[in-house]
Amino acid sequence: MTRFSVFIVFSLLSGMVAAQGLTIEPGLWETTITQTNPFLGTKTETKQDCVQENEFNPTQMLQGMEGCTMDQDLSGNTLTFSMQCNSEQGAGSGSGKMTSNGNSGSGEMHMEWSTSGQSMSMDMQWDGKRIGDC
């Protein structure tokens, strides 16, 4: 699994968006991630990570990425988001959703991008649960 995809998943699992967000309990989380892309096929991995942050804004995924925008919407305990990036290196878009129940969460994301005439897509699904303190 790419470092970027791990960052996205744990970022989405780690918190709360200021006025609009999901709350989860910081601690040791175990997350199973299934990623499908044309290079690796389908790969499933389970990881444990210490989540210390209790606030997260999905737009933080776009820090340092020029030409990118993100929209998000919270309905009950489900956060949906979409993003669009256009730069000299190429164009990309993604959408997803995450549902949190405090000590557990799940989500999915679909991303597509093209660069130098090449197109690629990636799908991710994840389920996580808090298994204790860090």
VMD Tcl script that draws the C-alpha trace (Angstrom):
set ca {
  {0.00 0.00 0.00}
  {1.33 3.42 -0.84}
  {2.31 5.84 1.88}
  {-0.21 8.34 0.44}
  {-3.10 5.90 0.72}
  {-2.19 5.03 4.32}
  {-2.05 8.76 5.10}
  {-5.50 9.29 3.60}
  {-7.11 6.44 5.49}
  {-5.66 7.31 8.88}
  {-6.30 10.99 8.34}
  {-9.93 10.24 7.65}
  {-10.14 7.97 10.68}
  {-8.51 10.46 13.02}
  {-10.93 13.04 14.00}
  {-13.33 15.79 13.78}
  {-13.90 18.63 11.34}
  {-14.23 21.92 13.25}
  {-17.91 22.81 12.78}
  {-18.69 19.81 10.61}
  {-17.06 16.57 11.47}
  {-16.88 13.13 12.84}
  {-15.74 12.39 16.35}
  {-13.76 9.32 17.22}
  {-11.94 8.25 20.32}
  {-8.15 8.72 20.09}
  {-6.15 5.61 20.91}
  {-4.78 2.48 19.30}
  {-6.78 1.67 16.17}
  {-6.72 -1.46 14.05}
  {-7.73 -0.84 10.47}
  {-8.21 -3.25 7.58}
  {-7.74 -1.58 4.22}
  {-8.54 -3.09 0.83}
  {-7.01 -1.24 -2.09}
  {-7.61 -1.99 -5.76}
  {-5.51 -0.44 -8.52}
  {-4.15 -1.52 -11.90}
  {-0.58 -1.98 -10.61}
  {-1.20 -4.10 -7.52}
  {-4.58 -5.61 -8.29}
  {-6.47 -6.05 -5.03}
  {-4.50 -5.98 -1.80}
  {-5.81 -6.18 1.78}
  {-3.72 -5.15 4.76}
  {-4.43 -4.79 8.47}
  {-2.45 -2.21 10.45}
  {-2.38 -0.84 13.96}
  {-1.67 2.85 14.51}
  {-1.81 5.22 17.42}
  {-4.28 8.00 16.61}
  {-3.62 10.97 18.88}
  {-5.41 13.79 17.07}
  {-9.02 14.43 17.88}
  {-9.53 16.98 15.12}
  {-9.13 16.56 11.39}
  {-10.23 18.61 8.42}
  {-10.18 16.60 5.15}
  {-8.91 19.67 3.31}
  {-5.58 19.05 5.10}
  {-4.99 16.24 2.60}
  {-4.59 18.95 -0.01}
  {-1.97 21.06 1.80}
  {0.85 21.95 -0.55}
  {-1.10 20.77 -3.58}
  {-1.79 23.73 -5.84}
  {-4.93 23.71 -7.96}
  {-6.91 21.44 -5.63}
  {-10.30 21.97 -4.05}
  {-12.44 19.86 -1.73}
  {-16.12 19.83 -0.83}
  {-17.47 18.01 2.20}
  {-20.85 17.37 3.77}
  {-21.78 15.91 7.13}
  {-25.07 14.06 7.56}
  {-25.50 12.39 10.94}
  {-22.39 10.30 11.53}
  {-21.36 10.13 7.84}
  {-18.96 12.55 6.17}
  {-18.91 12.60 2.36}
  {-16.27 14.44 0.38}
  {-15.11 15.11 -3.16}
  {-11.92 16.68 -4.42}
  {-10.60 17.95 -7.70}
  {-6.99 18.78 -8.66}
  {-5.67 20.40 -11.83}
  {-1.98 21.17 -12.24}
  {0.80 21.11 -14.79}
  {1.54 17.51 -13.75}
  {-1.98 16.30 -14.50}
  {-5.54 16.21 -13.25}
  {-7.22 14.11 -10.62}
  {-10.47 13.71 -8.75}
  {-11.70 11.66 -5.86}
  {-14.77 11.07 -3.77}
  {-15.55 9.11 -0.70}
  {-17.39 8.77 2.55}
  {-16.65 7.80 6.10}
  {-18.97 6.75 8.88}
  {-17.90 6.89 12.52}
  {-19.48 5.32 15.56}
  {-16.94 6.71 18.03}
  {-14.91 3.55 18.64}
  {-15.29 2.17 15.11}
  {-15.51 3.49 11.60}
  {-15.66 2.49 7.97}
  {-15.33 4.17 4.65}
  {-14.59 4.06 0.99}
  {-12.89 6.24 -1.57}
  {-12.49 6.28 -5.35}
  {-9.71 8.28 -7.02}
  {-8.89 8.89 -10.68}
  {-6.00 10.83 -12.16}
  {-4.23 11.33 -15.43}
  {-0.74 12.54 -16.24}
  {1.26 12.50 -19.46}
  {-1.60 10.86 -21.33}
  {-1.86 8.00 -18.82}
  {-4.98 7.45 -16.70}
  {-5.24 5.48 -13.49}
  {-7.84 4.82 -10.84}
  {-7.77 3.43 -7.32}
  {-10.50 2.23 -4.98}
  {-10.14 1.83 -1.23}
  {-12.41 0.43 1.45}
  {-11.58 0.33 5.13}
  {-12.97 -0.77 8.47}
  {-11.36 0.30 11.71}
  {-11.91 -0.09 15.42}
  {-10.30 1.29 18.55}
  {-8.60 -1.57 20.39}
  {-7.13 0.27 23.38}
  {-4.89 3.06 24.55}
  {-1.62 3.92 22.86}
}
mol new
graphics top color blue
foreach p $ca { graphics top sphere $p radius 0.5 }
foreach p [lrange $ca 0 end-1] q [lrange $ca 1 end] { graphics top cylinder $p $q radius 0.2 }
display resetview
